[in-house]
């Protein structure tokens, strides 16, 4: 199973669109690109495996364990990248600004409904992160 995250970079955040097999799932928000700096930058473009993770704070969510130079990169709910993220990816239902959106928990539920059953079956899931091309 492959997910594709297509990003657009801005000064105050990174906005994206997340797809599965060409079908739109949700928007995403992240920190701006600051050369993969720990806790202040989004992660580099590339292809990463996704695994299932549970925490009391976020419940069931997704983890990208193999990001070079980074650790604990998660896909979890947040509506403002600059205030709530430290390098992670947040799904949102609607983008409202650079690195800002609304209804993140709703978007994460939609993503989890698609991905978690596949992970439970032992499927391998990859996410490819790339920029918007004109």
DRENTORKOL-3810 file (N, C-alpha, C; in nm, 4 decimals):
REM DRENTORKOL-3810
@n.u->0.0857; n.v->-0.1173; n.w->0.0000; ca.u->0.0000; ca.v->0.0000; ca.w->0.0000; c.u->0.0898; c.v->0.1229; c.w->0.0000
@n.u->0.0582; n.v->0.2171; n.w->-0.0869; ca.u->0.1387; ca.v->0.3387; ca.w->-0.0961; c.u->0.0529; c.v->0.4632; c.w->-0.0803
@n.u->0.1004; n.v->0.5512; n.w->0.0060; ca.u->0.0420; ca.v->0.6834; ca.w->0.0210; c.u->0.1347; c.v->0.7831; c.w->-0.0468
@n.u->0.0790; n.v->0.8920; n.w->-0.0938; ca.u->0.1594; ca.v->0.9971; ca.w->-0.1551; c.u->0.1204; c.v->1.1315; c.w->-0.0934
@n.u->0.2204; n.v->1.2012; n.w->-0.0418; ca.u->0.1995; ca.v->1.3332; ca.w->0.0165; c.u->0.2673; c.v->1.4349; c.w->-0.0742
@n.u->0.1867; n.v->1.5223; n.w->-0.1317; ca.u->0.2386; ca.v->1.6258; ca.w->-0.2218; c.u->0.2342; c.v->1.7578; c.w->-0.1469
@n.u->0.3517; n.v->1.8179; n.w->-0.1306; ca.u->0.3675; ca.v->1.9366; ca.w->-0.0468; c.u->0.3839; c.v->2.0653; c.w->-0.1250
@n.u->0.3441; n.v->2.1737; n.w->-0.0572; ca.u->0.3700; ca.v->2.3099; ca.w->-0.1028; c.u->0.4316; c.v->2.3827; c.w->0.0167
@n.u->0.5474; n.v->2.4436; n.w->-0.0060; ca.u->0.6248; ca.v->2.5051; ca.w->0.1026; c.u->0.5978; c.v->2.6551; c.w->0.1134
@n.u->0.5845; n.v->2.7015; n.w->0.2370; ca.u->0.5638; ca.v->2.8427; ca.w->0.2661; c.u->0.6549; c.v->2.8842; c.w->0.3816
@n.u->0.6639; n.v->3.0121; n.w->0.4057; ca.u->0.7463; ca.v->3.0654; ca.w->0.5138; c.u->0.6990; c.v->3.0180; c.w->0.6510
@n.u->0.5684; n.v->3.0146; n.w->0.6711; ca.u->0.5139; ca.v->2.9833; ca.w->0.8032; c.u->0.4610; c.v->2.8412; c.w->0.8173
@n.u->0.4871; n.v->2.7571; n.w->0.7209; ca.u->0.4419; ca.v->2.6188; ca.w->0.7302; c.u->0.4430; c.v->2.5502; c.w->0.5956
@n.u->0.4156; n.v->2.4224; n.w->0.5987; ca.u->0.4106; ca.v->2.3403; ca.w->0.4778; c.u->0.2712; c.v->2.2797; c.w->0.4695
@n.u->0.2066; n.v->2.2966; n.w->0.3558; ca.u->0.0740; ca.v->2.2399; ca.w->0.3339; c.u->0.0847; c.v->2.1257; c.w->0.2335
@n.u->0.0033; n.v->2.0247; n.w->0.2536; ca.u->0.0098; ca.v->1.9117; ca.w->0.1637; c.u->-0.1265; c.v->1.8535; c.w->0.1333
@n.u->-0.1246; n.v->1.7626; n.w->0.0376; ca.u->-0.2427; ca.v->1.6840; ca.w->0.0023; c.u->-0.1998; c.v->1.5378; c.w->0.0051
@n.u->-0.2745; n.v->1.4559; n.w->0.0769; ca.u->-0.2417; ca.v->1.3158; ca.w->0.0951; c.u->-0.3348; c.v->1.2299; c.w->0.0092
@n.u->-0.2739; n.v->1.1389; n.w->-0.0675; ca.u->-0.3480; ca.v->1.0544; ca.w->-0.1616; c.u->-0.3174; c.v->0.9076; c.w->-0.1387
@n.u->-0.4143; n.v->0.8226; n.w->-0.1705; ca.u->-0.3955; ca.v->0.6784; ca.w->-0.1762; c.u->-0.4471; c.v->0.6320; c.w->-0.3106
@n.u->-0.3576; n.v->0.5721; n.w->-0.3901; ca.u->-0.3911; ca.v->0.5248; ca.w->-0.5249; c.u->-0.4616; c.v->0.6325; c.w->-0.6064
@n.u->-0.4113; n.v->0.7552; n.w->-0.5965; ca.u->-0.4658; ca.v->0.8666; ca.w->-0.6732; c.u->-0.5902; c.v->0.9299; c.w->-0.6146
@n.u->-0.6420; n.v->0.8741; n.w->-0.5071; ca.u->-0.7622; ca.v->0.9275; ca.w->-0.4434; c.u->-0.7244; c.v->1.0152; c.w->-0.3247
@n.u->-0.7801; n.v->1.1346; n.w->-0.3221; ca.u->-0.7527; ca.v->1.2297; ca.w->-0.2149; c.u->-0.8085; c.v->1.1774; c.w->-0.0830
@n.u->-0.7252; n.v->1.1837; n.w->0.0225; ca.u->-0.7685; ca.v->1.1444; ca.w->0.1563; c.u->-0.7961; c.v->1.2686; c.w->0.2403
@n.u->-0.6947; n.v->1.3557; n.w->0.2505; ca.u->-0.7078; ca.v->1.4753; ca.w->0.3332; c.u->-0.5915; c.v->1.5700; c.w->0.3031
@n.u->-0.5988; n.v->1.6881; n.w->0.3593; ca.u->-0.4878; ca.v->1.7828; ca.w->0.3543; c.u->-0.3947; c.v->1.7522; c.w->0.4715
@n.u->-0.2746; n.v->1.8101; n.w->0.4679; ca.u->-0.1813; ca.v->1.7970; ca.w->0.5801; c.u->-0.1172; c.v->1.9317; c.w->0.6077
@n.u->-0.0704; n.v->1.9471; n.w->0.7312; ca.u->0.0098; ca.v->2.0638; ca.w->0.7679; c.u->0.1367; c.v->2.0150; c.w->0.8363
@n.u->0.2431; n.v->2.0928; n.w->0.8182; ca.u->0.3717; ca.v->2.0629; ca.w->0.8804; c.u->0.4442; c.v->2.1943; c.w->0.9060
@n.u->0.5546; n.v->2.1837; n.w->0.9762; ca.u->0.6419; ca.v->2.2991; ca.w->0.9949; c.u->0.7033; c.v->2.3382; c.w->0.8611
@n.u->0.7586; n.v->2.4590; n.w->0.8494; ca.u->0.8282; ca.v->2.4957; ca.w->0.7253; c.u->0.9551; c.v->2.4118; c.w->0.7089
@n.u->1.0090; n.v->2.4094; n.w->0.5888; ca.u->1.1346; ca.v->2.3386; ca.w->0.5633; c.u->1.2504; c.v->2.4253; c.w->0.6145
@n.u->1.3221; n.v->2.3753; n.w->0.7134; ca.u->1.4406; ca.v->2.4428; ca.w->0.7664; c.u->1.5524; c.v->2.3388; c.w->0.7734
@n.u->1.5842; n.v->2.2801; n.w->0.6582; ca.u->1.6969; ca.v->2.1887; ca.w->0.6394; c.u->1.6977; c.v->2.0716; c.w->0.7371
@n.u->1.5809; n.v->2.0162; n.w->0.7649; ca.u->1.5650; ca.v->1.8997; ca.w->0.8510; c.u->1.6123; c.v->1.9248; c.w->0.9947
@n.u->1.6104; n.v->2.0495; n.w->1.0386; ca.u->1.6512; ca.v->2.0811; ca.w->1.1753; c.u->1.5529; c.v->2.0192; c.w->1.2744
@n.u->1.6083; n.v->1.9547; n.w->1.3756; ca.u->1.5304; ca.v->1.8840; ca.w->1.4770; c.u->1.4288; c.v->1.9762; c.w->1.5442
@n.u->1.3037; n.v->1.9363; n.w->1.5434; ca.u->1.1897; ca.v->1.9997; ca.w->1.6086; c.u->1.1456; c.v->2.1352; c.w->1.5515
@n.u->1.2121; n.v->2.1866; n.w->1.4469; ca.u->1.1680; ca.v->2.3141; ca.w->1.3884; c.u->1.1459; c.v->2.3050; c.w->1.2375
@n.u->1.1666; n.v->2.1868; n.w->1.1801; ca.u->1.1540; ca.v->2.1679; ca.w->1.0358; c.u->1.0657; c.v->2.0479; c.w->1.0055
@n.u->1.0000; n.v->2.0534; n.w->0.8892; ca.u->0.9362; ca.v->1.9325; ca.w->0.8384; c.u->1.0467; c.v->1.8348; c.w->0.7976
@n.u->1.0109; n.v->1.7118; n.w->0.7734; ca.u->1.1100; ca.v->1.6108; ca.w->0.7375; c.u->1.1431; c.v->1.6194; c.w->0.5882
@n.u->1.2568; n.v->1.5600; n.w->0.5479; ca.u->1.2930; ca.v->1.5645; ca.w->0.4057; c.u->1.1965; c.v->1.4860; c.w->0.3171
@n.u->1.1906; n.v->1.5264; n.w->0.1921; ca.u->1.1163; ca.v->1.4495; ca.w->0.0933; c.u->1.1800; c.v->1.3120; c.w->0.0819
@n.u->1.1015; n.v->1.2144; n.w->0.0434; ca.u->1.1529; ca.v->1.0786; ca.w->0.0280; c.u->1.0421; c.v->0.9776; c.w->0.0489
@n.u->1.0821; n.v->0.8522; n.w->0.0623; ca.u->0.9874; ca.v->0.7434; ca.w->0.0831; c.u->1.0162; c.v->0.6796; c.w->0.2186
@n.u->0.9113; n.v->0.6627; n.w->0.2994; ca.u->0.9265; ca.v->0.6126; ca.w->0.4348; c.u->0.8224; c.v->0.5058; c.w->0.4658
@n.u->0.8624; n.v->0.4030; n.w->0.5415; ca.u->0.7621; ca.v->0.3078; ca.w->0.5894; c.u->0.6785; c.v->0.3715; c.w->0.6999
@n.u->0.5568; n.v->0.3227; n.w->0.7137; ca.u->0.4666; ca.v->0.3687; ca.w->0.8187; c.u->0.4311; c.v->0.2492; c.w->0.9069
@n.u->0.4327; n.v->0.2721; n.w->1.0386; ca.u->0.3917; ca.v->0.1690; ca.w->1.1330; c.u->0.2844; c.v->0.2275; c.w->1.2259
@n.u->0.2143; n.v->0.1382; n.w->1.2921; ca.u->0.1082; ca.v->0.1757; ca.w->1.3856; c.u->0.1703; c.v->0.2054; c.w->1.5223
@n.u->0.1150; n.v->0.3052; n.w->1.5913; ca.u->0.1661; ca.v->0.3426; ca.w->1.7233; c.u->0.0497; c.v->0.3891; c.w->1.8105
@n.u->0.0627; n.v->0.3620; n.w->1.9408; ca.u->-0.0379; ca.v->0.4083; ca.w->2.0362; c.u->0.0293; c.v->0.4920; c.w->2.1435
@n.u->-0.0355; n.v->0.6020; n.w->2.1808; ca.u->0.0072; ca.v->0.6790; ca.w->2.2973; c.u->-0.1182; c.v->0.7285; c.w->2.3687
@n.u->-0.1094; n.v->0.7498; n.w->2.4994; ca.u->-0.2256; ca.v->0.8025; ca.w->2.5708; c.u->-0.2690; c.v->0.9395; c.w->2.5176
@n.u->-0.1734; n.v->1.0193; n.w->2.4717; ca.u->-0.2055; ca.v->1.1538; ca.w->2.4230; c.u->-0.2835; c.v->1.1513; c.w->2.2918
@n.u->-0.2394; n.v->1.0682; n.w->2.1944; ca.u->-0.2979; ca.v->1.0697; ca.w->2.0603; c.u->-0.3834; c.v->0.9479; c.w->2.0276
@n.u->-0.3848; n.v->0.8454; n.w->2.1134; ca.u->-0.4543; ca.v->0.7222; ca.w->2.0788; c.u->-0.3769; c.v->0.6510; c.w->1.9669
@n.u->-0.4494; n.v->0.5794; n.w->1.8800; ca.u->-0.3840; ca.v->0.5119; ca.w->1.7674; c.u->-0.3520; c.v->0.6149; c.w->1.6591
@n.u->-0.2284; n.v->0.6128; n.w->1.6153; ca.u->-0.1825; ca.v->0.7039; ca.w->1.5105; c.u->-0.0694; c.v->0.6355; c.w->1.4352
@n.u->-0.0059; n.v->0.7074; n.w->1.3458; ca.u->0.0960; ca.v->0.6489; ca.w->1.2581; c.u->0.2330; c.v->0.7068; c.w->1.2889
@n.u->0.3355; n.v->0.6250; n.w->1.2658; ca.u->0.4733; ca.v->0.6604; ca.w->1.2978; c.u->0.5612; c.v->0.6328; c.w->1.1761
@n.u->0.6509; n.v->0.7262; n.w->1.1441; ca.u->0.7499; ca.v->0.7090; ca.w->1.0383; c.u->0.8841; c.v->0.6860; c.w->1.1082
@n.u->0.9232; n.v->0.5595; n.w->1.1300; ca.u->1.0401; ca.v->0.5305; ca.w->1.2127; c.u->1.1761; c.v->0.5511; c.w->1.1461
@n.u->1.1812; n.v->0.5633; n.w->1.0151; ca.u->1.3100; ca.v->0.5645; ca.w->0.9450; c.u->1.3435; c.v->0.6974; c.w->0.8789
@n.u->1.3185; n.v->0.8085; n.w->0.9460; ca.u->1.3504; ca.v->0.9401; ca.w->0.8904; c.u->1.4941; c.v->0.9749; c.w->0.9290
@n.u->1.5812; n.v->0.9984; n.w->0.8312; ca.u->1.7221; ca.v->1.0266; ca.w->0.8620; c.u->1.7386; c.v->1.1486; c.w->0.9532
@n.u->1.8168; n.v->1.1305; n.w->1.0583; ca.u->1.8475; ca.v->1.2402; ca.w->1.1492; c.u->1.7333; c.v->1.2820; c.w->1.2399
@n.u->1.6245; n.v->1.2068; n.w->1.2400; ca.u->1.5066; ca.v->1.2441; ca.w->1.3197; c.u->1.4530; c.v->1.1206; c.w->1.3915
@n.u->1.3774; n.v->1.1451; n.w->1.4969; ca.u->1.3106; ca.v->1.0355; ca.w->1.5641; c.u->1.1710; c.v->1.0797; c.w->1.6072
@n.u->1.0882; n.v->0.9821; n.w->1.6319; ca.u->0.9503; ca.v->1.0046; ca.w->1.6755; c.u->0.8727; c.v->1.0983; c.w->1.5822
@n.u->0.8850; n.v->1.0751; n.w->1.4517; ca.u->0.8053; ca.v->1.1496; ca.w->1.3537; c.u->0.6724; c.v->1.0769; c.w->1.3395
@n.u->0.5663; n.v->1.1473; n.w->1.3791; ca.u->0.4330; ca.v->1.0877; ca.w->1.3850; c.u->0.3376; c.v->1.1561; c.w->1.2877
@n.u->0.2283; n.v->1.0884; n.w->1.2599; ca.u->0.1134; ca.v->1.1509; ca.w->1.1950; c.u->0.0070; c.v->1.1551; c.w->1.3035
@n.u->-0.0199; n.v->1.2749; n.w->1.3536; ca.u->-0.1122; ca.v->1.2915; ca.w->1.4654; c.u->-0.1920; c.v->1.4199; c.w->1.4486
@n.u->-0.2996; n.v->1.4365; n.w->1.5241; ca.u->-0.3832; ca.v->1.5551; ca.w->1.5076; c.u->-0.3154; c.v->1.6830; c.w->1.5566
@n.u->-0.3357; n.v->1.7899; n.w->1.4822; ca.u->-0.2925; ca.v->1.9256; ca.w->1.5170; c.u->-0.3567; c.v->2.0185; c.w->1.4157
@n.u->-0.3874; n.v->2.1393; n.w->1.4569; ca.u->-0.4478; ca.v->2.2366; ca.w->1.3656; c.u->-0.3584; c.v->2.3563; c.w->1.3363
@n.u->-0.2452; n.v->2.3661; n.w->1.4063; ca.u->-0.1518; ca.v->2.4763; ca.w->1.3841; c.u->-0.0102; c.v->2.4221; c.w->1.3967
@n.u->0.0591; n.v->2.4109; n.w->1.2839; ca.u->0.1915; ca.v->2.3492; ca.w->1.2823; c.u->0.2907; c.v->2.4201; c.w->1.3738
@n.u->0.2954; n.v->2.5520; n.w->1.3689; ca.u->0.3949; ca.v->2.6265; ca.w->1.4463; c.u->0.3708; c.v->2.6138; c.w->1.5971
@n.u->0.2474; n.v->2.5958; n.w->1.6382; ca.u->0.2150; ca.v->2.5863; ca.w->1.7812; c.u->0.2103; c.v->2.4434; c.w->1.8335
@n.u->0.1814; n.v->2.3460; n.w->1.7454; ca.u->0.1533; ca.v->2.2110; ca.w->1.7940; c.u->0.2448; c.v->2.1008; c.w->1.7413
@n.u->0.3291; n.v->2.1288; n.w->1.6436; ca.u->0.4124; ca.v->2.0243; ca.w->1.5846; c.u->0.5608; c.v->2.0484; c.w->1.6106
@n.u->0.6353; n.v->1.9384; n.w->1.6140; ca.u->0.7810; ca.v->1.9456; ca.w->1.6303; c.u->0.8486; c.v->1.8586; c.w->1.5249
@n.u->0.7928; n.v->1.8630; n.w->1.4030; ca.u->0.8474; ca.v->1.7843; ca.w->1.2935; c.u->0.7501; c.v->1.6811; c.w->1.2396
@n.u->0.6409; n.v->1.6596; n.w->1.3096; ca.u->0.5424; ca.v->1.5600; ca.w->1.2697; c.u->0.4528; c.v->1.6124; c.w->1.1570
@n.u->0.3657; n.v->1.5252; n.w->1.1102; ca.u->0.2692; ca.v->1.5569; ca.w->1.0059; c.u->0.1298; c.v->1.5512; c.w->1.0671
@n.u->0.0489; n.v->1.6528; n.w->1.0426; ca.u->-0.0887; ca.v->1.6532; ca.w->1.0938; c.u->-0.1862; c.v->1.6533; c.w->0.9773
@n.u->-0.2763; n.v->1.5553; n.w->0.9733; ca.u->-0.3827; ca.v->1.5592; ca.w->0.8736; c.u->-0.4866; c.v->1.6628; c.w->0.9159
@n.u->-0.5415; n.v->1.7345; n.w->0.8210; ca.u->-0.6497; ca.v->1.8299; ca.w->0.8477; c.u->-0.7554; c.v->1.8152; c.w->0.7393
@n.u->-0.8775; n.v->1.8518; n.w->0.7741; ca.u->-0.9870; ca.v->1.8420; ca.w->0.6773; c.u->-0.9880; c.v->1.9600; c.w->0.5811
@n.u->-0.9567; n.v->2.0783; n.w->0.6333; ca.u->-0.9592; ca.v->2.2003; ca.w->0.5530; c.u->-0.8354; c.v->2.2838; c.w->0.5861
@n.u->-0.7661; n.v->2.3312; n.w->0.4834; ca.u->-0.6536; ca.v->2.4238; ca.w->0.5036; c.u->-0.7085; c.v->2.5643; c.w->0.5199
@n.u->-0.6543; n.v->2.6374; n.w->0.6187; ca.u->-0.7001; ca.v->2.7747; ca.w->0.6410; c.u->-0.5856; c.v->2.8752; c.w->0.6344
@n.u->-0.4634; n.v->2.8284; n.w->0.6148; ca.u->-0.3478; ca.v->2.9171; ca.w->0.6062; c.u->-0.2206; c.v->2.8357; c.w->0.5915
@n.u->-0.1067; n.v->2.9004; n.w->0.5996; ca.u->0.0231; ca.v->2.8336; ca.w->0.5912; c.u->0.0466; c.v->2.7534; c.w->0.7185
@n.u->0.0433; n.v->2.6211; n.w->0.7069; ca.u->0.0624; ca.v->2.5362; ca.w->0.8237; c.u->-0.0538; c.v->2.5387; c.w->0.9212
@n.u->-0.1710; n.v->2.5771; n.w->0.8739; ca.u->-0.2885; ca.v->2.5868; ca.w->0.9602; c.u->-0.4080; c.v->2.5205; c.w->0.8909
@n.u->-0.4856; n.v->2.4476; n.w->0.9700; ca.u->-0.6060; ca.v->2.3840; ca.w->0.9173; c.u->-0.7056; c.v->2.3617; c.w->1.0286
@n.u->-0.8154; n.v->2.2959; n.w->0.9937; ca.u->-0.9190; ca.v->2.2648; ca.w->1.0922; c.u->-0.9616; c.v->2.1190; c.w->1.0789
@n.u->-1.0275; n.v->2.0718; n.w->1.1831; ca.u->-1.0835; ca.v->1.9361; ca.w->1.1888; c.u->-0.9770; c.v->1.8285; c.w->1.1682
@n.u->-0.8676; n.v->1.8415; n.w->1.2431; ca.u->-0.7582; ca.v->1.7462; ca.w->1.2311; c.u->-0.7967; c.v->1.6067; c.w->1.2799
@n.u->-0.8656; n.v->1.5988; n.w->1.3916; ca.u->-0.9037; ca.v->1.4667; ca.w->1.4434; c.u->-0.9937; c.v->1.3918; c.w->1.3453
@n.u->-1.0817; n.v->1.4637; n.w->1.2808; ca.u->-1.1698; ca.v->1.4046; ca.w->1.1798; c.u->-1.0873; c.v->1.3505; c.w->1.0621
@n.u->-0.9875; n.v->1.4269; n.w->1.0186; ca.u->-0.9020; ca.v->1.3833; ca.w->0.9074; c.u->-0.8176; c.v->1.2619; c.w->0.9479
@n.u->-0.7669; n.v->1.2612; n.w->1.0721; ca.u->-0.6886; ca.v->1.1467; ca.w->1.1184; c.u->-0.7754; c.v->1.0214; c.w->1.1256
@n.u->-0.8984; n.v->1.0353; n.w->1.1693; ca.u->-0.9899; ca.v->0.9200; ca.w->1.1735; c.u->-1.0100; c.v->0.8620; c.w->1.0337
@n.u->-1.0252; n.v->0.9497; n.w->0.9347; ca.u->-1.0425; ca.v->0.9053; ca.w->0.7959; c.u->-0.9183; c.v->0.8298; c.w->0.7481
@n.u->-0.8001; n.v->0.8837; n.w->0.7782; ca.u->-0.6751; ca.v->0.8189; ca.w->0.7391; c.u->-0.6578; c.v->0.6862; c.w->0.8130
@n.u->-0.6803; n.v->0.6870; n.w->0.9435; ca.u->-0.6649; ca.v->0.5643; ca.w->1.0225; c.u->-0.7602; c.v->0.4549; c.w->0.9766
@n.u->-0.8813; n.v->0.4925; n.w->0.9383; ca.u->-0.9801; ca.v->0.3946; ca.w->0.8917; c.u->-0.9299; c.v->0.3215; c.w->0.7666
@n.u->-0.8521; n.v->0.3905; n.w->0.6869; ca.u->-0.7950; ca.v->0.3327; ca.w->0.5658; c.u->-0.6686; c.v->0.2505; c.w->0.5958
@n.u->-0.5807; n.v->0.3050; n.w->0.6784; ca.u->-0.4462; ca.v->0.2487; ca.w->0.6967; c.u->-0.4370; c.v->0.1439; c.w->0.8081
@n.u->-0.4986; n.v->0.1684; n.w->0.9229; ca.u->-0.4801; ca.v->0.0776; ca.w->1.0368; c.u->-0.5253; c.v->-0.0659; c.w->1.0085
@n.u->-0.6389; n.v->-0.0893; n.w->0.9402; ca.u->-0.6753; ca.v->-0.2283; ca.w->0.9096; c.u->-0.5707; c.v->-0.2988; c.w->0.8227
@n.u->-0.5099; n.v->-0.2254; n.w->0.7318; ca.u->-0.4053; ca.v->-0.2846; ca.w->0.6470; c.u->-0.2828; c.v->-0.3219; c.w->0.7304
@n.u->-0.2430; n.v->-0.2331; n.w->0.8218; ca.u->-0.1305; ca.v->-0.2638; ca.w->0.9099; c.u->-0.1626; c.v->-0.3838; c.w->0.9996
@n.u->-0.2864; n.v->-0.3918; n.w->1.0469; ca.u->-0.3279; ca.v->-0.5046; ca.w->1.1306; c.u->-0.3200; c.v->-0.6370; c.w->1.0555
@n.u->-0.3377; n.v->-0.6321; n.w->0.9242; ca.u->-0.3272; ca.v->-0.7528; ca.w->0.8400; c.u->-0.1819; c.v->-0.7854; c.w->0.8059
@n.u->-0.0889; n.v->-0.7001; n.w->0.8479; ca.u->0.0521; ca.v->-0.7243; ca.w->0.8188; c.u->0.1005; c.v->-0.6610; c.w->0.6897
@n.u->0.0190; n.v->-0.5776; n.w->0.6303; ca.u->0.0580; ca.v->-0.5118; ca.w->0.5050; c.u->0.1721; c.v->-0.4124; c.w->0.5304
@n.u->0.2519; n.v->-0.3938; n.w->0.4297; ca.u->0.3583; ca.v->-0.2936; ca.w->0.4322; c.u->0.3023; c.v->-0.1652; c.w->0.3723
@n.u->0.3220; n.v->-0.0537; n.w->0.4423; ca.u->0.2705; ca.v->0.0741; ca.w->0.3936; c.u->0.3852; c.v->0.1725; c.w->0.3838
@n.u->0.3944; n.v->0.2370; n.w->0.2679; ca.u->0.4963; ca.v->0.3374; ca.w->0.2432; c.u->0.4300; c.v->0.4704; c.w->0.2130
@n.u->0.4953; n.v->0.5776; n.w->0.2543; ca.u->0.4504; ca.v->0.7116; ca.w->0.2173; c.u->0.5636; c.v->0.7773; c.w->0.1381
@n.u->0.5284; n.v->0.8314; n.w->0.0228; ca.u->0.6223; ca.v->0.9077; ca.w->-0.0585; c.u->0.5883; c.v->1.0545; c.w->-0.0431
@n.u->0.6882; n.v->1.1319; n.w->-0.0026; ca.u->0.6695; ca.v->1.2760; ca.w->0.0175; c.u->0.7449; c.v->1.3492; c.w->-0.0927
@n.u->0.6728; n.v->1.4343; n.w->-0.1654; ca.u->0.7367; ca.v->1.5066; ca.w->-0.2756; c.u->0.6724; c.v->1.6440; c.w->-0.2914
@n.u->0.7396; n.v->1.7336; n.w->-0.3624; ca.u->0.6844; ca.v->1.8691; ca.w->-0.3803; c.u->0.5837; c.v->1.8755; c.w->-0.4934
@n.u->0.5046; n.v->1.9809; n.w->-0.4916; ca.u->0.4166; ca.v->2.0116; ca.w->-0.6049; c.u->0.5050; c.v->2.0525; c.w->-0.7210
@n.u->0.4785; n.v->2.0007; n.w->-0.8366; ca.u->0.5526; ca.v->2.0425; ca.w->-0.9563; c.u->0.4600; c.v->2.1265; c.w->-1.0435
@n.u->0.5102; n.v->2.2388; n.w->-1.0933; ca.u->0.4243; ca.v->2.3251; ca.w->-1.1777; c.u->0.3819; c.v->2.2580; c.w->-1.3062
END
